[in-house]
Amino acid sequence: MKRTPFFDVLTAKGGKFVEFGGYEMPIQFEGEGIISEHLAVRNNVGVFDVSHMGEFYVEGADAEAAVNALITNDIRGMADGDVRYTLMCNEEGGIVDDFLVYRYSATKFLLVVNAGNRDKDFAWIKKHLKGNDVLNDRSDEIAQLAIQGPNAEKLIKKFIRAEDIPAVYYTFKTYNVDAGEVIVSRTGYTGEDGFEIYYPASAALDLFNDVMKAGAEFNVALCGLGCRDTLRLEAGMPLYGHEMTEETLATEVTLKPFIKLEEKDDFVGKKALLEKEPKKIRKGFKLIDRGIARGEAKVFAGDKEIGYVTTGTQSPSLKIGIGHMRIDRGVKDKEVFIDVRGKKLKAEVCPTSFLKEIHK
């Protein structure tokens, strides 16, 4: 199992580690706990080690067209410094992965992929990349910290120059330190404002020390993958392996804005997505009855089984059971029942994001 450059310092800080995506990653920290870490991000600021993510660079004269042919979104309208979310499909329309595309220029792009899909994605992209563009996996050279929450910008302004901080969500800027390039990206997986900072792995502790020193004023919380999951679930963001797999059609995960079936002439999987009628859909739910519905719990409309829970938890913000479910398309019921340990709990069908209710 791999370890990130922050493993030792996070162990010393009380991190409790689990396997995730082939890495030993902190699930939570002693003295905090998932709920406390979650609320710190919603109300203040927290920092996550996300160095397990994969970073691929595609460079060459045809880089834009080559990348665009692989993904469901359209990157032709991106400006230098833009970031765009996308899916990547197989020929059957199933989802190989979901990731972020960073545009440096028309001839240079960065793809930030899920850790557990790194090897699979690299092989897939290498096989299907058209033209003479060069694909490089630089994941092991790059460390990454995510600083998330309402006070994230105030925190990073303590050690990063204002001109190196992107002002607009889903954009990035770069600067250099002695060890190499730093990327400051206004992105995140929490539903809050925040930044993901990519830093040379050889000097990763410099970044950690800067963040913690600057964060002392804000009582910054060290956060693990446990609250990252509850935060992204509240924000309506899918997780690969739960809400989507290679057997899941891209048109079944409620991500229509990121699938350009009409705008693009072609991409891998487009033909299948146009031909196949989606039979399932991703929906959110809020439990009306007391309880927590976990992944794979069966969902019923009356006595008819219509799907299953993909992710479920107790929302630290709303203090009720919430989640995402994969159910039959066309179900009109506003209430469903979820089987939790043999007991059918009533749940309200709702949008996948709960942020409007949380932030009202």
C-alpha positions in Angstrom: 0.0 0.0 0.0 1.3 3.5 -0.9 1.7 6.4 1.5 1.5 10.1 0.7 4.3 12.6 1.6 2.2 13.7 4.5 1.8 10.3 6.1 4.3 10.7 9.0 3.2 14.2 10.0 -0.5 13.2 9.9 0.2 10.1 11.9 1.9 12.3 14.5 -1.2 14.6 14.5 -3.4 11.7 15.4 -4.6 10.5 12.1 -6.5 7.1 12.0 -5.7 5.5 8.7 -7.6 3.2 6.3 -6.9 1.9 2.8 -8.4 4.0 0.1 -7.5 3.9 -3.6 -4.4 1.9 -2.9 -3.1 4.4 -0.3 -3.1 4.6 3.5 -5.3 7.6 4.1 -6.6 9.3 7.3 -10.3 8.6 7.8 -10.4 11.0 10.8 -8.2 12.5 13.6 -8.1 11.9 17.3 -9.8 14.5 19.4 -11.9 15.7 16.5 -14.1 13.0 14.9 -16.0 13.1 11.6 -18.9 15.3 12.7 -16.6 17.9 14.2 -14.4 17.9 11.1 -17.4 18.1 8.9 -18.8 21.2 10.7 -15.4 22.9 10.7 -15.5 22.8 6.9 -19.1 24.0 6.7 -18.6 26.8 9.2 -14.9 27.7 9.3 -12.0 25.9 7.5 -10.4 22.5 7.2 -7.5 20.9 5.5 -7.4 17.5 3.7 -4.5 15.4 2.4 -5.6 14.5 -1.2 -2.2 13.5 -2.5 -3.6 10.1 -3.5 -5.3 11.7 -6.6 -3.7 11.0 -10.0 -2.2 13.7 -12.2 -1.7 13.1 -15.9 -0.4 15.7 -18.4 -1.3 15.7 -22.0 0.9 17.8 -24.2 1.2 18.3 -28.0 -0.1 20.3 -31.0 -3.4 18.4 -31.0 -3.8 18.1 -27.2 -7.2 19.9 -27.1 -8.8 17.8 -29.8 -7.2 14.6 -28.4 -8.5 15.1 -24.9 -11.9 16.3 -26.1 -12.4 13.1 -28.1 -12.1 11.1 -24.8 -14.6 12.9 -22.6 -18.3 13.8 -22.4 -17.8 17.5 -21.6 -16.6 20.0 -24.2 -13.3 21.7 -23.5 -13.1 23.8 -26.7 -14.5 26.8 -24.9 -12.0 26.8 -22.1 -9.6 29.6 -21.5 -6.1 29.2 -20.2 -6.5 28.8 -16.4 -9.9 27.2 -16.6 -10.9 23.9 -14.9 -13.8 21.7 -16.1 -15.4 18.6 -14.6 -16.1 15.7 -17.0 -16.9 12.0 -17.3 -14.9 9.6 -19.5 -16.9 6.7 -21.0 -16.2 3.3 -22.5 -17.6 2.4 -25.9 -20.8 1.1 -24.2 -21.5 4.4 -22.5 -20.4 3.2 -19.1 -18.3 5.5 -16.9 -14.5 4.8 -16.8 -14.0 7.7 -14.4 -14.9 11.2 -13.6 -12.2 13.8 -13.3 -11.1 17.5 -13.6 -9.5 18.9 -16.8 -7.1 21.8 -16.3 -6.2 23.9 -19.4 -2.7 25.5 -19.4 -2.9 26.2 -23.1 -4.4 24.6 -26.3 -1.3 22.3 -26.3 -1.1 21.4 -22.6 -3.7 19.9 -20.3 -3.7 18.4 -16.8 -6.2 15.6 -15.9 -6.8 14.9 -12.2 -8.2 11.4 -11.8 -9.4 9.3 -9.0 -6.7 7.4 -7.1 -8.3 4.0 -7.4 -8.6 4.4 -11.2 -5.1 5.8 -11.9 -3.6 2.7 -13.6 -6.8 1.9 -15.4 -7.3 5.5 -16.6 -3.7 5.8 -17.8 -4.0 2.6 -19.8 -7.3 3.7 -21.3 -6.2 7.2 -22.2 -2.9 5.9 -23.7 -4.9 3.4 -25.8 -7.4 5.9 -27.1 -5.4 9.1 -27.3 -5.3 10.1 -31.0 -2.4 12.0 -32.7 1.2 12.4 -31.5 0.5 14.0 -28.2 2.5 13.0 -25.1 0.8 11.5 -22.0 2.8 11.6 -18.8 1.8 10.3 -15.3 3.3 12.7 -12.8 1.2 11.6 -9.8 4.2 10.5 -7.7 5.9 13.9 -8.2 2.9 15.9 -6.9 1.5 16.3 -3.3 -1.9 18.0 -2.8 -3.7 19.6 0.1 -7.3 20.8 -0.1 -8.2 23.8 2.1 -11.9 24.1 2.3 -14.5 26.2 4.0 -15.7 29.9 4.4 -12.3 31.0 5.7 -10.2 29.1 3.2 -9.3 32.2 1.2 -8.4 34.2 4.3 -6.1 31.3 5.4 -4.2 30.9 2.1 -3.7 34.7 1.8 -1.4 34.4 4.8 1.2 32.6 2.7 0.3 32.9 -1.0 0.5 36.2 -2.8 -2.9 37.7 -3.8 -2.0 37.6 -7.5 -1.4 33.8 -7.3 -4.9 33.1 -5.9 -7.6 32.5 -8.4 -10.7 34.7 -7.9 -13.2 32.6 -9.8 -14.5 29.1 -8.9 -13.1 26.4 -11.2 -10.0 28.4 -12.3 -6.4 28.0 -11.3 -3.1 29.9 -11.2 0.5 28.7 -11.0 3.7 30.0 -9.5 7.1 28.4 -8.7 9.1 27.5 -5.6 12.6 26.1 -5.6 11.3 22.6 -5.8 9.1 23.3 -8.9 5.6 24.4 -9.9 2.7 25.1 -7.5 -0.9 25.0 -8.7 -3.5 26.9 -6.8 -7.0 25.7 -7.9 -10.3 27.2 -6.7 -12.0 23.8 -6.6 -13.1 21.2 -4.1 -15.2 18.2 -3.2 -17.2 19.7 -0.2 -19.7 22.2 -1.5 -17.9 25.0 0.1 -15.5 27.6 -1.3 -12.0 26.4 -1.1 -8.7 25.6 -2.8 -6.7 22.5 -3.9 -3.0 23.2 -3.8 -0.7 21.0 -5.9 2.9 21.1 -4.7 6.2 19.4 -5.5 6.1 16.1 -3.4 9.8 16.6 -2.6 8.9 19.7 -0.6 5.4 18.8 0.6 6.1 19.5 4.2 6.8 23.1 3.4 3.2 23.4 2.2 1.9 21.6 5.2 3.8 23.8 7.6 2.7 27.0 5.8 -1.0 25.9 6.0 -0.9 24.9 9.7 1.0 28.1 10.7 -1.4 30.3 8.8 -4.3 28.2 10.0 -3.6 28.6 13.7 -5.4 32.0 13.7 -8.5 30.3 12.3 -8.3 27.1 14.4 -8.0 25.1 11.2 -9.2 21.5 11.5 -7.3 18.5 10.1 -9.8 16.5 8.2 -10.0 12.9 7.0 -11.8 11.0 4.3 -14.8 10.3 6.6 -16.0 13.9 6.6 -14.9 14.4 2.9 -17.5 11.7 2.1 -20.3 13.3 4.2 -19.5 16.8 2.8 -19.6 15.7 -0.8 -22.8 13.7 -0.2 -24.5 16.8 1.2 -23.3 18.7 -1.8 -24.8 16.2 -4.3 -21.4 15.1 -5.7 -21.1 11.5 -6.8 -18.3 9.1 -5.8 -16.8 6.7 -8.3 -17.5 3.1 -7.3 -20.7 4.1 -5.5 -22.8 6.4 -7.7 -21.0 5.4 -10.9 -19.1 2.4 -12.3 -18.2 1.1 -15.7 -21.7 -0.5 -15.8 -23.4 2.8 -15.1 -24.5 4.8 -18.2 -23.3 8.4 -18.1 -27.0 9.4 -18.7 -28.1 7.7 -15.5 -26.2 9.8 -12.9 -28.0 13.2 -13.1 -25.0 15.0 -14.7 -26.6 16.2 -17.9 -24.7 19.6 -17.9 -21.4 17.7 -18.3 -22.5 15.4 -21.1 -22.5 17.2 -24.5 -24.4 14.9 -26.7 -25.6 17.6 -29.0 -22.7 20.0 -28.9 -20.0 17.6 -29.8 -19.6 15.7 -33.0 -18.2 12.6 -31.3 -16.5 11.2 -28.2 -15.9 7.7 -26.9 -19.3 6.3 -25.8 -21.5 8.9 -27.5 -23.0 6.5 -30.0 -24.0 4.1 -27.2 -25.5 6.9 -25.1 -27.6 8.1 -28.0 -28.8 4.5 -28.7 -29.4 3.2 -25.1 -32.4 4.3 -23.2 -31.3 5.0 -19.6 -33.3 2.8 -17.2 -32.1 4.1 -13.9 -31.5 7.6 -12.4 -29.7 9.0 -9.4 -31.9 10.7 -6.9 -31.4 12.1 -3.4 -33.4 11.0 -0.3 -34.1 12.3 3.2 -35.3 9.8 5.7 -38.7 10.7 7.3 -38.4 7.8 9.8 -35.5 7.8 12.2 -32.4 5.8 11.0 -29.5 5.6 8.6 -29.8 3.9 5.2 -26.3 2.7 4.1 -25.1 1.7 0.7 -26.8 -1.3 -1.1 -30.0 -1.0 1.0 -33.0 -1.8 -1.1 -35.5 0.9 -2.1 -39.2 0.2 -2.6 -42.2 2.1 -4.1 -45.0 0.4 -2.2 -44.1 -3.3 -2.4 -42.1 -3.0 -5.6 -38.4 -3.0 -5.4 -37.1 -0.1 -7.6 -33.4 0.3 -6.8 -30.9 0.6 -4.0 -29.0 3.2 -2.0 -25.5 4.1 -3.4 -24.4 6.1 -0.4 -26.2 6.9 2.8 -25.2 8.6 6.1 -26.5 10.7 9.0 -26.1 14.3 7.8 -24.0 16.2 10.3 -25.5 19.5 9.1 -29.2 18.5 8.9 -29.1 15.8 11.6 -31.2 13.4 9.6 -30.5 10.4 7.4 -29.8 11.4 3.8 -28.2 9.8 0.8 -28.2 9.0 -2.9 -30.0 6.2 -4.6 -30.1 4.5 -8.0 -33.7 3.9 -8.8 -35.9 3.1 -11.8 -36.3 6.0 -14.2 -39.9 7.3 -14.4 -40.8 6.6 -10.8 -43.1 9.4 -9.7 -43.5 8.6 -6.0 -42.5 11.4 -3.8 -42.0 9.0 -0.9 -40.3 5.6 -1.0 -39.3 3.0 1.6 -35.8 1.8 2.3 -35.0 -1.5 3.9 -32.8 -1.0 6.9 -32.0 -4.3 8.7 -35.4 -5.7 7.8 -37.4 -2.6 8.6 -38.8 -0.4 5.9 -38.1 3.3 6.7 -40.1 6.0 4.9 -38.0 8.5 2.9 -38.7 11.6 0.9 -37.4 11.6 -2.7 -35.4 14.9 -3.3 -32.6 16.5 -5.4 -29.1 15.1 -4.9 -27.8 18.3 -3.3 -28.9 19.4 0.2 -26.9 22.6 0.2 -29.9 25.0 -0.2 -31.4 23.6 2.9 -28.1 23.6 4.8 -27.2 27.2 3.8 -30.7 28.8 4.1 
